[in-house]
Amino acid sequence: MHTPDNTINIEIFSAPGCSKCGKAFQLVEAVLKEPGNESVNLRRVNIVDELDYAVNLGIRATPGIVINGVLVFTAMPDTKTLRKAIQSRQALIKQE
């Protein structure tokens, strides 16, 4: 999915009281502080508040990580895997 302003949008779907969700958010925040990730937007989505949206994306458990409207991770990834997923989307945008 191409975003009009060449940004990458990452959404972390979380549930109230989910400790893994908080850790996933911290992991993504840490990776986004690395050079080259300035054009990445991060949003935390409460699955309770946006259940229909989560179901439409195929999220069945938290944390779920969506990049540009596509469910990419159904569990918390390691740093290297997350970094690679972000970099591959950045490369796709540059090709368009």
C-alpha positions as CSV (number, residue, x, y, z in Angstrom):
1,M,0.0,0.0,0.0
2,H,1.4,3.4,-1.0
3,T,0.9,6.2,1.3
4,P,0.5,9.6,-0.3
5,D,3.3,11.4,1.6
6,N,5.7,8.5,1.5
7,T,5.4,7.8,5.2
8,I,5.0,4.4,6.8
9,N,2.3,4.0,9.3
10,I,2.7,1.4,12.1
11,E,-0.2,0.5,14.3
12,I,0.2,-1.6,17.4
13,F,-3.0,-3.3,18.5
14,S,-3.1,-3.7,22.2
15,A,-5.5,-4.7,25.0
16,P,-5.9,-3.2,28.4
17,G,-3.6,-4.9,30.9
18,C,-1.5,-6.6,28.2
19,S,2.1,-6.5,29.3
20,K,3.4,-7.8,26.0
21,C,1.6,-5.0,24.2
22,G,3.5,-2.4,26.2
23,K,6.8,-4.1,25.4
24,A,5.9,-4.3,21.7
25,F,5.2,-0.5,21.7
26,Q,8.5,0.1,23.5
27,L,10.3,-2.1,20.9
28,V,8.8,-0.2,18.0
29,E,9.6,3.1,19.6
30,A,13.2,2.2,20.1
31,V,13.6,1.0,16.4
32,L,11.9,4.2,15.2
33,K,14.5,6.3,17.0
34,E,17.2,4.8,14.8
35,P,18.4,7.0,11.8
36,G,16.4,6.6,8.7
37,N,13.0,6.1,10.4
38,E,12.0,9.7,10.6
39,S,9.1,9.2,8.1
40,V,7.4,6.5,10.2
41,N,4.3,7.2,12.2
42,L,3.4,5.1,15.2
43,R,-0.1,4.7,16.7
44,R,-1.3,2.5,19.5
45,V,-4.7,1.1,18.9
46,N,-6.9,-0.2,21.8
47,I,-8.5,-3.3,20.4
48,V,-11.5,-2.8,22.7
49,D,-12.2,0.6,21.3
50,E,-11.6,-0.3,17.7
51,L,-12.7,-4.0,17.6
52,D,-14.3,-3.8,14.1
53,Y,-11.1,-2.3,12.6
54,A,-9.0,-5.0,14.3
55,V,-11.2,-7.8,13.1
56,N,-11.2,-6.4,9.5
57,L,-7.3,-6.6,9.6
58,G,-7.4,-10.2,10.9
59,I,-6.1,-9.5,14.4
60,R,-7.1,-12.3,16.7
61,A,-4.7,-11.7,19.5
62,T,-2.5,-8.9,20.9
63,P,-0.1,-7.5,20.3
64,G,-0.7,-7.2,16.6
65,I,1.5,-5.0,14.5
66,V,0.1,-3.5,11.3
67,I,2.3,-1.7,8.8
68,N,0.6,0.4,6.2
69,G,-2.7,-1.4,6.7
70,V,-1.3,-4.9,6.5
71,L,-1.1,-7.2,9.5
72,V,2.6,-8.1,9.6
73,F,3.2,-9.5,13.1
74,T,0.7,-11.5,15.2
75,A,3.1,-11.6,18.1
76,M,6.0,-9.4,19.3
77,P,8.9,-9.7,16.8
78,D,12.6,-9.4,17.8
79,T,14.4,-6.2,17.0
80,K,16.1,-7.5,13.9
81,T,12.9,-8.8,12.3
82,L,11.0,-5.6,13.0
83,R,13.8,-3.5,11.6
84,K,13.9,-5.6,8.4
85,A,10.1,-5.3,8.0
86,I,10.3,-1.5,8.2
87,Q,13.3,-1.3,5.9
88,S,11.6,-3.5,3.3
89,R,8.5,-1.2,3.3
90,Q,10.8,1.9,3.0
91,A,12.5,0.3,-0.1
92,L,9.1,-0.3,-1.7
93,I,8.1,3.3,-1.2
94,K,11.3,4.5,-2.8
95,Q,10.7,2.3,-5.9
96,E,7.3,3.8,-6.5
